């Protein structure tokens, strides 16, 4: 299997669930079968049933995708724990994290698959992001940055460039690398998003470990 999308959620809105999953299944690259990727969702102890029901009843082209997996936490353990749970069953060579209120931009899925084919074996690949409003309209397109390196460089050099994305879903990760280095998310952390990076937000903490863990000569692009 090539790719695993990992999505942990708590009390998700039905609109967000459908938009997120539609952005994946509506953009499957031509020739890619359902057996070559999977979507692993973790219900992190939701207290409202609507989002869980939306995943359970999600339909694409009239049927529930066979590669859409839903796992459950009995209690809320925070997003980091949900991602760790998903990683226990994920089978893709590469991991793409998503938040349930995110969605894939047009052409993003195909671009990810192209990069996997071009840079197979690279540990981390970084992508851009668009900022969208509540209804999904892009209000701030991704901007290019001269500090972003198009070639393969070491994790240490990338970290020293000060171009470390604040959120994990801006990168693609080789699963075996995460497993070999035993890299996972801090669980039950309340300071969870990129706005709290000064206090050790889980996303930035995870990325710093990914880029600098041991040897620090691991490759990224």
Secondary structure as GFF3:
##gff-version 3
##sequence-region A 1 221
A	DSSP	beta_strand	3	9	.	.	.	ID=ss1
A	DSSP	alpha_helix	14	25	.	.	.	ID=ss2
A	DSSP	three_ten_helix	34	36	.	.	.	ID=ss3
A	DSSP	beta_strand	37	44	.	.	.	ID=ss4
A	DSSP	alpha_helix	50	56	.	.	.	ID=ss5
A	DSSP	beta_strand	68	73	.	.	.	ID=ss6
A	DSSP	alpha_helix	79	87	.	.	.	ID=ss7
A	DSSP	beta_strand	94	99	.	.	.	ID=ss8
A	DSSP	alpha_helix	108	118	.	.	.	ID=ss9
A	DSSP	beta_strand	124	126	.	.	.	ID=ss10
A	DSSP	beta_strand	131	132	.	.	.	ID=ss11
A	DSSP	beta_strand	138	140	.	.	.	ID=ss12
A	DSSP	beta_strand	153	154	.	.	.	ID=ss13
A	DSSP	alpha_helix	155	160	.	.	.	ID=ss14
A	DSSP	three_ten_helix	168	170	.	.	.	ID=ss15
A	DSSP	beta_strand	171	174	.	.	.	ID=ss16
A	DSSP	alpha_helix	175	180	.	.	.	ID=ss17
A	DSSP	three_ten_helix	194	199	.	.	.	ID=ss18
A	DSSP	alpha_helix	202	212	.	.	.	ID=ss19
A	DSSP	beta_strand	219	220	.	.	.	ID=ss20
###
